[in-house]
Amino acid sequence: MPKSLVSAYDVSAPAKQRIAQALLGRAIAGELTLSTQVLAEFASTLLHKLSPKPAPEQVSAILDAFAPIPSVASDADMVRRAVQAHAAYGLHFCDAMIIAAAERAGSRTIWSEDMNPARTILVSPSPILFTDLSNELRFFRDLTQDR
């Protein structure tokens, strides 16, 4: 979701921005969950890749506005689960952390512009919908036996 969050502030793509802002509104209302991995990647993107770069104080203010959003913090078990996903499916470790957080949160949908929808990846024993900002649905199922 980092790119999805960035899209909420990107005036160059108004249609994508409207969808991302609607998702952000749902998150602030408590309907969606963010992982600390997503928040860290979002802040990093704003601080290092956006042009013009916002001041750190502006990024902090944005993160403060996200305070009502339920979040899933990383811990040693989540890192271990992400390592398993990385090993089993060749995921980038940061993406595997997002997947592990979604699994822990019991998420049924992951909104992302980053994940390759053509791959089957480790998420949970129940089906998960992967949705990009164009509202295209992708269906994946966990192929692992042990959790």
Secondary structure as GFF3:
##gff-version 3
##sequence-region A 1 147
A	DSSP	alpha_helix	2	7	.	.	.	ID=ss1
A	DSSP	alpha_helix	14	28	.	.	.	ID=ss2
A	DSSP	beta_strand	34	35	.	.	.	ID=ss3
A	DSSP	alpha_helix	36	48	.	.	.	ID=ss4
A	DSSP	alpha_helix	56	65	.	.	.	ID=ss5
A	DSSP	beta_strand	71	72	.	.	.	ID=ss6
A	DSSP	alpha_helix	76	89	.	.	.	ID=ss7
A	DSSP	alpha_helix	93	105	.	.	.	ID=ss8
A	DSSP	beta_strand	109	111	.	.	.	ID=ss9
A	DSSP	beta_strand	128	131	.	.	.	ID=ss10
A	DSSP	beta_strand	137	140	.	.	.	ID=ss11
###
